[in-house]
């Protein structure tokens, strides 16, 4: 998948949660709106997509409170004190989270900033092909034209 296609999918996810991409583009990139495809092409060609993916408005919409979003939380190992004052090592297995918590966008912005590739970090939150095909087969999501 190209970076441009990935960016379009990310924007569509945010748009579904109420994000106004056009307003952001006109206030942050250019006062002239070239159209969605051209705007995404411009952001991708000039590597200006970082301005979008790290903007608070985009993050709030992308990780909208209460939204249903399947993603895997990776395994983690850390140390902590137990009730007896002993240091114990905790090994958490990876698990799937489905509902977004309040203000989690702040956490994800920090994690994305720490990651080697912010776009790869964001891809974790996009629906898989299997999920998309399941939606396509659901008559409530894509009603038949009539």
C-alpha positions, 0 to 999 in steps of 0.5 A: 500500500502506498503512503498516499493510499494509507493517508487516504484511509487514515483521513477517511477514518477521521472523517467518519468520526467528524474530522473536517479535513478541508478546514484543517488543510485550508488553515494549516497548508493552503487557503486554496482547497484543491480537492481531497485527492490533490490535497493528499497528494500534496501532503504526501509528495512534500512529506507534509503529512506529519503536520496532519497526523500529529495535529491534535484535531486529527488525533482527537477525531481518529481516536474518538472517545467511545469509538469502536476500533479493533487494534492489538495492544502489544505485549509488555514486560515491566517491574512493580512492587507487590503488596509485600514490598518485593519487586516482581516482573509482570509479563502482559500478553498482547490483547485486542482492544475494541473501544477507545477511552477518553483522551487516549489520543494524547497517549497515541500522539506520544507513542507515535512520536516515539515510534520509528515510523509514525505511519506504521504506528497509525496503520495498526488502527486501520481495519484489516481487509477481512474486516472491510470485506465483512462490512461490505457484506453487511447490508446495513453498512453498504445498502444495495442501490435501488 
